[in-house]
Amino acid sequence: MSQHQGKKFENFIYDILDSSKKRLIVIGLVFAFLAGSIMMFPTKIVLAKMLPGKSANTFSIYIDAPTGSSYEQTQLISSCVTDILQKEESITDMELFLGQGSPLDYAGLVKGSGMKMGEQYAEIVVNLTDQHERDEKSFSMVQRIRPIIQKSCQPLVEGTNIKMVEMPAGPPTLASIVVEVYGDENSEIIALSKEVASILNKTEGLVDVDVMADESYKKFELIPIKEKISRSGLSVDQVNKILYLAFEGMGVAVKNTIDLNDQISIFVSLSEESQKLEQSTLFNLKTKLAALNLMNREGMMIPLTEVVEIVEGKSTPIIYHKNLKTMVNVVAETDMVSQVYPLLDAREQMIEHFSSQYEVTKSPGISTYMFDLTLKDKTTGKEYLLRWDGEMKVTLDTFRDLGAAFIAALVLIFLLLVIYYKSFVLSGIVLGGSFLSIIGVIIGHWVADLVTTETFFLTATSLIGFIALMGISSRNSLLLIDFARALIHYKGIEKRRAIAVASATRAKPIMLTAIAIILGSALLASDPVFGGLGVALISGTVAAVIVSLIFIPILMDRSKDL
């Protein structure tokens, strides 16, 4: 800043200090910007989220057919999904795991992928071209193809759930939003969980809603009748083997090989057409068994239906527990939105929905589980607990911890300033000016959201940037106060003129420091994870400079401790 420009800026500051009207205008503008920026949260102009979406080179698709589904049904759904995926140019290859989950990856660690085992499960791992070689980000692709796959493939088998699973940018969780439903009877909990899931399905911004519970299904148990087998001249082993052969297949012999120091099993099974039942009914099962005959020791053919009893029953579902309490998880993912807003919306809908049948009690006060709901049946008196978990809880815990760190930073800075200045007023001026940098942080995220194709969230890294700004902003105010005090005490300059001279003189080093911070943070602004940190440092620094050079002098002028 040249000497002429410095003199003009000095007179500009002095005119503001010397005019009560101009002072009020500046103060009014600062508080208007502060109120307006904070109001961007409830009005959803700026959205908060722990971490934004991360563009990766892979994602997974979980296929959960209804409990009791066959391999053929699960494969039919899987083929439908892969047929749609094959049309995508960015996909290089796919791996289908039928009847099981894929080997554990980062997301599958907590989603239970490696523990899935059964005919109703399938998982497709999709590999993409390198993220630097394609225009579309992985989370945008998932958002685009999700409705296509679910609309085309889920109706093939009623009750199927297809979920798109992306690599998390932060700590992996079971889902973006998890509702843990606690109670005493598993069947009652499942029924309540289905009501919760129906509300989540109607909530805007939520997708991939699923109730993680086993359903009872009809099954047929084939029990060899030992007495009839003995009288028929057969053996139990004979009957067991033909049953395995009819429905599963079995190893009947081994082959020795020269190249391998091992034996290769010879596996025999019926053709797929012979193994299948046209319908899962008792009549079809009896018809198939009637077509199977065994030769006894006298050479007579004995129908299998004569020596096997068919018992119709219900399967035994898995009952899940947490903290020694019966529990069912209801999960949902967010469709490129923050978890907090759909949660609040769904929670209000649940309170309204359950109030007719239950006495609904909210969790008291601010705590780790402050969104919990307790339901007490008005008729039976039974109690149920709806506990919110998942990435949403991680988000709230992270923002809570960062908020505590922010308050601790404010207290420590204030105490240090009080020790240095021996004045609560001057310490408060420095601290107030530092806090006002939040105006720039929030407005910066709003501007970034306008110029980017995806939603630019205020994230945990944004708050880290804001906490870091506290020290930088405090330095600007310290420079002004110390220089103004020196001019007043050692040069005998009048107070307002000293403040104006200090602002003009220290403007150059303050701006050079700000430019260095902005240039250093520019590289972070485009990063998918640390973009919030970069934007917070850039926009917060700009706001801190403006506040330091224009608003802080007004507060200094009103202080008697300067």
C-alpha positions in Angstrom: 0.0 0.0 0.0 1.5 3.3 -1.1 1.8 6.3 1.2 -1.0 8.1 -0.7 -3.3 5.1 -0.5 -2.3 4.7 3.2 -3.3 8.3 3.9 -6.7 7.8 2.1 -7.4 4.7 4.1 -6.4 6.4 7.3 -8.9 9.3 6.6 -11.5 6.7 5.6 -11.2 5.0 9.0 -11.1 8.3 10.8 -14.3 9.5 9.1 -16.1 6.4 10.3 -14.9 6.8 13.8 -15.8 10.5 13.9 -19.3 10.0 12.6 -21.8 8.2 14.8 -24.1 7.6 11.8 -21.3 5.8 9.9 -20.4 3.8 13.0 -23.9 2.6 13.3 -24.1 1.6 9.7 -20.9 -0.5 9.9 -22.1 -2.1 13.2 -25.5 -2.8 11.6 -24.0 -4.3 8.5 -21.7 -6.6 10.5 -24.5 -7.9 12.6 -26.8 -8.2 9.6 -24.2 -10.3 7.8 -23.7 -12.4 11.0 -27.4 -13.1 11.4 -27.9 -13.7 7.7 -25.1 -16.2 7.5 -26.3 -18.1 10.6 -29.8 -18.2 9.1 -28.4 -20.1 6.1 -28.5 -23.3 8.2 -32.2 -23.5 9.2 -33.2 -22.2 5.7 -31.0 -25.0 4.1 -29.1 -22.5 1.9 -25.9 -24.0 3.4 -26.1 -27.7 4.4 -24.0 -29.4 7.1 -22.5 -32.9 6.8 -19.6 -34.6 8.4 -17.8 -35.4 5.1 -18.9 -35.0 1.4 -19.1 -37.8 -1.1 -15.8 -39.3 -2.2 -15.2 -40.1 -5.9 -13.7 -43.6 -5.9 -12.8 -46.2 -8.5 -15.2 -48.8 -7.2 -18.6 -49.3 -5.6 -20.6 -52.3 -4.6 -24.2 -53.4 -5.0 -25.8 -55.5 -2.3 -28.7 -57.7 -3.4 -30.9 -59.1 -0.6 -33.7 -61.3 -1.9 -36.5 -62.3 0.5 -35.5 -64.9 3.1 -36.0 -68.3 1.7 -35.3 -67.3 -1.9 -33.4 -69.8 -4.1 -30.1 -69.4 -6.0 -32.1 -69.2 -9.2 -34.2 -66.2 -8.0 -31.1 -64.4 -6.7 -29.2 -65.1 -9.9 -32.2 -63.7 -11.9 -32.0 -60.4 -10.0 -28.2 -60.3 -10.3 -28.3 -60.9 -14.1 -30.8 -58.0 -14.4 -28.4 -55.7 -12.5 -25.3 -56.7 -14.5 -27.2 -56.3 -17.8 -27.9 -52.6 -16.9 -24.3 -52.0 -15.7 -22.8 -53.4 -18.9 -24.2 -50.4 -20.8 -22.0 -48.0 -18.7 -18.8 -47.0 -20.5 -17.0 -46.1 -17.3 -17.3 -49.6 -15.9 -14.2 -51.7 -16.7 -15.3 -55.0 -15.0 -17.6 -56.5 -12.4 -17.4 -59.4 -9.9 -20.5 -61.3 -8.9 -20.5 -63.1 -5.5 -23.6 -65.3 -5.5 -24.8 -66.7 -2.2 -22.2 -64.7 -0.2 -20.7 -61.3 0.3 -17.5 -60.1 -1.3 -14.2 -60.3 0.5 -14.1 -57.5 3.1 -13.5 -54.0 1.9 -13.4 -50.7 3.7 -17.2 -50.3 3.6 -18.0 -53.9 4.2 -16.1 -54.0 7.6 -19.1 -52.6 9.4 -21.9 -53.4 6.9 -21.5 -57.1 7.6 -20.7 -58.0 4.0 -18.3 -60.8 4.9 -20.8 -62.5 7.2 -23.5 -62.8 4.5 -24.0 -66.5 3.5 -27.2 -67.8 2.0 -29.1 -68.3 -1.3 -30.9 -65.0 -0.9 -27.7 -62.9 -0.9 -25.5 -61.6 -3.7 -23.0 -58.8 -4.1 -21.6 -57.2 -7.2 -18.3 -55.3 -7.0 -18.1 -52.7 -9.8 -14.7 -51.4 -10.9 -14.5 -48.1 -12.8 -11.9 -46.3 -14.9 -9.6 -44.0 -13.0 -11.4 -41.0 -11.5 -9.0 -38.7 -13.3 -10.0 -40.2 -16.7 -13.7 -39.8 -16.5 -16.0 -36.7 -16.1 -18.7 -38.3 -14.0 -17.8 -38.9 -10.3 -18.6 -42.3 -8.8 -21.2 -40.9 -6.4 -23.0 -39.1 -9.2 -23.0 -42.4 -11.2 -24.5 -44.2 -8.3 -27.2 -41.6 -7.8 -28.1 -41.8 -11.5 -28.3 -45.6 -12.0 -29.8 -46.4 -8.6 -33.4 -45.7 -9.6 -33.0 -47.5 -12.9 -31.7 -50.7 -11.3 -34.2 -50.6 -8.5 -37.2 -50.0 -10.8 -36.2 -52.7 -13.3 -34.8 -55.4 -11.0 -36.5 -55.3 -7.6 -39.9 -56.3 -8.9 -38.5 -59.5 -10.4 -38.8 -61.1 -6.9 -41.3 -59.5 -4.5 -39.6 -58.2 -1.4 -36.1 -57.8 -2.9 -33.9 -55.0 -1.7 -31.0 -53.6 -3.8 -28.6 -51.2 -2.1 -25.8 -49.2 -3.7 -22.8 -49.0 -1.4 -20.1 -46.4 -2.0 -16.6 -46.2 -0.4 -16.9 -43.8 2.6 -14.8 -40.7 2.7 -14.5 -41.0 6.5 -15.1 -43.7 9.1 -17.3 -46.5 7.8 -20.7 -46.9 9.4 -23.6 -49.4 9.0 -25.5 -46.7 7.0 -26.1 -43.0 6.7 -29.1 -43.3 9.0 -29.7 -46.2 11.3 -32.8 -46.6 13.5 -32.3 -49.3 16.2 -35.7 -50.6 17.4 -35.5 -52.2 20.8 -38.2 -54.3 22.5 -39.0 -57.6 24.2 -40.6 -59.8 21.4 -38.7 -60.2 18.1 -41.9 -60.5 16.1 -43.3 -57.3 17.5 -40.1 -55.4 17.0 -40.0 -56.5 13.3 -43.6 -55.3 12.8 -42.7 -51.9 14.4 -39.5 -51.8 12.3 -41.6 -52.2 9.1 -43.6 -49.1 10.1 -40.4 -47.2 10.7 -39.1 -48.3 7.3 -42.3 -47.1 5.6 -41.9 -43.6 7.1 -38.2 -43.5 6.0 -39.3 -44.6 2.5 -41.6 -41.5 2.3 -38.9 -39.1 3.6 -37.4 -37.0 0.9 -33.6 -37.5 0.5 -33.5 -41.1 1.8 -32.9 -44.2 -0.4 -32.0 -47.8 0.0 -34.3 -48.3 3.1 -34.1 -51.8 4.5 -35.1 -53.7 7.6 -32.2 -55.9 8.7 -34.2 -58.8 10.1 -34.9 -62.4 9.1 -38.4 -63.3 8.2 -40.0 -66.7 8.9 -40.7 -68.6 5.7 -42.4 -71.9 4.9 -40.0 -74.9 4.7 -40.3 -78.6 4.2 -38.2 -81.0 6.3 -37.5 -84.5 4.8 -37.1 -87.0 7.6 -36.1 -90.6 6.8 -38.5 -93.1 8.5 -36.0 -95.6 9.9 -38.5 -98.4 10.6 -39.9 -98.4 7.0 -36.4 -98.1 5.6 -35.3 -101.2 7.5 -38.4 -103.2 6.5 -38.0 -102.2 2.9 -34.5 -103.6 2.8 -32.8 -100.2 2.4 -30.3 -98.3 4.5 -30.6 -94.7 5.9 -27.4 -93.8 4.1 -29.0 -94.8 0.8 -31.9 -92.5 1.4 -29.8 -89.6 2.6 -27.6 -89.9 -0.5 -30.4 -89.8 -3.0 -32.0 -86.9 -1.2 -28.7 -84.9 -1.5 -28.3 -86.0 -5.1 -31.9 -84.9 -5.9 -31.6 -81.4 -4.4 -28.0 -80.5 -4.0 -25.6 -82.9 -5.6 -22.7 -84.7 -3.9 -19.3 -86.1 -4.3 -19.4 -89.8 -5.3 -15.7 -90.6 -6.0 -12.2 -89.0 -6.4 -9.7 -88.9 -9.1 -6.0 -89.1 -8.6 -3.8 -86.8 -10.7 -0.2 -86.8 -11.7 0.3 -83.1 -11.8 -1.3 -82.4 -8.4 -0.4 -84.0 -5.1 -4.1 -84.2 -4.2 -7.3 -85.9 -5.2 -10.0 -84.2 -7.3 -13.6 -84.9 -6.2 -16.1 -86.2 -8.8 -19.3 -84.3 -8.1 -22.6 -85.6 -9.4 -25.9 -83.7 -9.4 -29.1 -83.6 -11.4 -29.6 -81.1 -14.1 -30.9 -77.6 -13.1 -34.3 -78.5 -14.6 -34.6 -81.7 -12.6 -33.5 -80.0 -9.4 -36.0 -77.2 -9.6 -39.6 -77.3 -8.3 -42.1 -75.5 -10.4 -43.6 -74.1 -7.3 -42.6 -74.3 -3.6 -45.7 -76.4 -2.6 -46.2 -79.7 -0.8 -47.8 -81.2 -3.9 -44.8 -80.4 -6.2 -42.4 -81.8 -3.6 -44.3 -85.0 -3.3 -44.5 -85.3 -7.1 -40.7 -85.0 -7.3 -40.0 -87.5 -4.5 -42.5 -90.0 -6.1 -40.4 -90.0 -9.3 -37.3 -91.2 -7.3 -37.0 -94.9 -6.6 -34.3 -96.9 -4.7 -33.4 -100.6 -5.3 -33.4 -102.7 -2.2 -31.3 -105.8 -1.5 -33.9 -108.0 -3.2 -33.8 -105.9 -6.4 -37.2 -104.3 -5.8 -37.8 -100.6 -6.6 -39.0 -98.7 -3.5 -40.6 -95.2 -4.1 -38.9 -92.6 -2.0 -42.2 -91.3 -0.7 -42.7 -94.6 1.1 -39.7 -94.2 3.4 -39.5 -90.4 3.8 -41.8 -88.2 5.9 -42.4 -84.6 4.7 -42.9 -82.2 7.6 -44.1 -78.7 6.8 -43.0 -75.9 9.2 -41.6 -72.4 9.6 -38.0 -71.4 9.6 -36.3 -70.0 12.8 -35.2 -66.4 12.2 -32.0 -65.0 13.6 -32.7 -62.8 16.6 -30.2 -59.9 16.9 -29.2 -58.4 20.3 -27.2 -55.3 21.3 -26.3 -54.5 24.9 -28.2 -57.7 25.9 -31.4 -56.3 24.4 -33.4 -57.6 21.4 -33.0 -55.2 18.5 -33.6 -54.8 14.8 -31.8 -52.3 12.6 -33.6 -50.2 10.0 -31.1 -48.6 7.7 -31.3 -45.9 5.0 -28.8 -44.0 2.8 -28.9 -40.3 1.9 -29.2 -39.3 -1.7 -26.5 -36.6 -1.9 -28.0 -34.7 1.0 -27.0 -34.2 4.6 -28.2 -36.8 7.1 -29.5 -34.3 9.6 -32.4 -32.8 7.7 -34.0 -36.1 6.6 -33.6 -37.4 10.2 -35.4 -34.4 11.7 -38.2 -34.7 9.1 -38.6 -38.5 9.6 -38.5 -38.1 13.4 -41.4 -35.6 13.3 -43.3 -38.0 11.0 -42.7 -40.9 13.4 -43.9 -38.8 16.4 -47.1 -38.0 14.6 -47.6 -41.5 13.2 -47.1 -43.4 16.5 -48.9 -41.0 18.7 -52.3 -42.6 18.0 -51.2 -46.0 19.3 -48.3 -45.2 21.6 -47.3 -42.6 24.2 -44.3 -41.0 22.6 -41.6 -39.7 24.9 -38.6 -37.7 23.5 -35.1 -38.0 24.9 -34.6 -35.3 27.5 -31.9 -32.6 27.1 -28.8 -32.6 24.9 -27.0 -35.9 25.0 -25.4 -38.5 22.8 -28.9 -40.0 22.1 -30.9 -36.8 22.1 -33.1 -37.8 19.1 -34.2 -41.1 20.7 -38.0 -41.8 21.0 -39.6 -44.1 23.6 -42.9 -45.7 22.6 -45.3 -47.1 25.3 -48.3 -49.0 24.0 -51.5 -47.5 25.3 -53.2 -50.9 25.4 -50.6 -53.4 26.6 -48.1 -51.0 28.3 -45.2 -52.5 26.5 -42.3 -50.2 25.8 -40.1 -49.8 22.7 -37.1 -47.7 22.0 -36.2 -46.0 18.7 -32.5 -45.1 18.8 -30.8 -43.2 16.0 -27.3 -44.3 14.9 -25.1 -44.6 11.8 -23.2 -41.8 10.0 -25.8 -39.3 11.4 -24.6 -40.0 14.9 -21.0 -39.8 13.9 -21.8 -36.4 12.3 -23.4 -35.1 15.5 -20.6 -36.5 17.7 -18.0 -34.9 15.5 -19.7 -31.5 15.4 -20.2 -31.7 19.2 -16.5 -32.5 19.8 -15.3 -29.8 17.4 -17.7 -27.4 19.1 -16.2 -28.3 22.4 -12.7 -27.8 20.9 -13.8 -24.4 19.6 -15.1 -23.3 23.0 -11.9 -24.5 24.6 -9.9 -22.5 22.0 -12.0 -19.3 22.8 -11.5 -19.7 26.5 -7.7 -20.2 26.2 -7.3 -17.3 23.8 -9.3 -15.1 26.1 -7.3 -16.0 29.2 -4.0 -15.4 27.4 -5.2 -12.0 26.2 -6.4 -11.0 29.7 -3.0 -11.9 31.1 -1.3 -9.9 28.3 -3.5 -6.8 28.3 -4.8 -6.8 31.9 -8.1 -5.9 30.3 -11.3 -7.9 29.8 -12.6 -5.3 27.3 -9.6 -5.5 24.9 -9.5 -9.3 25.2 -13.2 -9.4 24.3 -12.6 -7.1 21.3 -9.9 -9.5 20.0 -12.1 -12.5 20.6 -15.2 -10.9 19.1 -13.3 -10.0 15.9 -12.0 -13.5 15.6 -15.4 -15.1 16.0 -16.8 -12.9 13.2 -14.7 -14.7 10.7 -17.5 -17.3 10.7 -19.4 -14.9 8.4 -16.9 -15.5 5.7 -16.8 -19.3 6.4 -20.5 -19.7 5.9 -20.8 -17.3 2.9 -17.8 -18.9 1.3 -19.5 -22.3 1.4 -22.7 -20.8 -0.1 -20.6 -19.3 -3.0 -18.8 -22.6 -3.4 -22.1 -24.4 -3.6 -23.3 -22.0 -6.4 -20.2 -22.6 -8.6 -20.0 -26.4 -8.1 -22.2 -29.0 -9.8 -22.6 -31.1 -6.6 -23.8 -29.8 -3.2 -20.9 -28.2 -1.3 -21.5 -29.1 2.4 -20.1 -27.4 5.4 -18.2 -30.3 6.8 -16.1 -31.3 9.8 -13.0 -30.1 8.0 -14.7 -26.7 7.6 -15.0 -26.4 11.3 -11.4 -27.4 11.7 -10.5 -24.5 9.4 -12.7 -22.1 11.4 -10.9 -23.1 14.6 -7.6 -22.5 12.9 -8.8 -19.1 11.8 -9.3 -18.0 15.4 -5.6 -17.7 15.9 -5.0 -15.9 12.6 -7.8 -13.5 13.1 -6.7 -12.7 16.7 -3.2 -11.8 15.3 -4.8 -9.1 13.1 -6.5 -7.4 16.1 -3.4 -7.7 18.2 -1.4 -5.8 15.6 -3.9 -2.9 15.5 -4.3 -2.6 19.3 -0.6 -2.8 20.1 0.3 -0.2 17.5 -2.5 2.2 18.4 -1.5 1.9 22.1 2.1 2.7 21.2 1.0 5.8 19.2 -1.2 7.0 22.1 1.3 6.4 24.9 4.6 7.2 23.3 3.7 9.6 20.5 0.9 11.4 22.3 -1.4 11.1 19.2 -5.1 11.6 19.8 -7.0 8.3 20.2 -9.1 8.2 17.1 -6.3 9.4 14.9 -4.0 6.8 16.4 -6.5 4.0 15.6 -6.9 5.3 12.1 -3.0 5.5 11.6 -2.7 2.0 13.1 -5.3 0.6 10.7 -3.6 2.2 7.7 -0.1 1.2 8.7 -0.9 -2.4 9.6 -3.2 -3.0 6.6 -0.3 -4.0 4.4 1.2 -6.8 6.6 -2.3 -8.0 7.4 -3.2 -8.3 3.7 0.1 -9.9 2.8 -0.5 -12.5 5.5 -4.1 -13.1 4.2 -2.9 -13.5 0.6 -0.3 -16.1 1.7 -3.1 -18.0 3.6 -5.4 -17.8 0.6 -2.8 -19.0 -1.9 -1.7 -21.8 0.4 -5.3 -23.0 0.9 -6.3 -22.8 -2.8 -4.9 -26.3 -3.4 -7.2 -27.7 -0.7 -10.4 -26.1 -2.1 -10.8 -28.7 -4.9 -10.1 -31.7 -2.7 -13.3 -33.8 -2.2 -12.6 -34.4 1.5 -10.6 -31.3 2.6 -12.4 -28.8 0.3 -14.3 -27.5 3.3 -11.1 -26.7 5.1 -9.7 -24.9 2.1 -12.9 -22.8 1.5 -13.1 -22.0 5.2 -9.6 -20.7 5.4 -9.9 -18.7 2.2 -13.3 -17.1 2.8 -12.8 -16.8 6.6 -9.5 -15.0 6.0 -11.1 -12.5 3.7 -13.8 -11.8 6.3 -11.2 -11.6 9.1 -9.3 -8.9 7.2 -12.4 -6.8 6.5 -13.6 -7.1 10.2 -10.1 -6.3 11.5 -9.6 -3.2 9.4 -13.1 -1.7 9.6 -15.1 -3.1 12.5 -12.3 -3.6 15.2 -11.3 0.1 15.0 -14.9 1.0 16.0 -14.7 -1.3 19.0 -11.3 0.0 19.9 -12.6 3.6 19.8 -15.4 2.7 22.3 -13.0 1.1 24.7 -11.6 3.1 27.7 -8.7 0.6 28.2 -6.8 1.4 25.0 
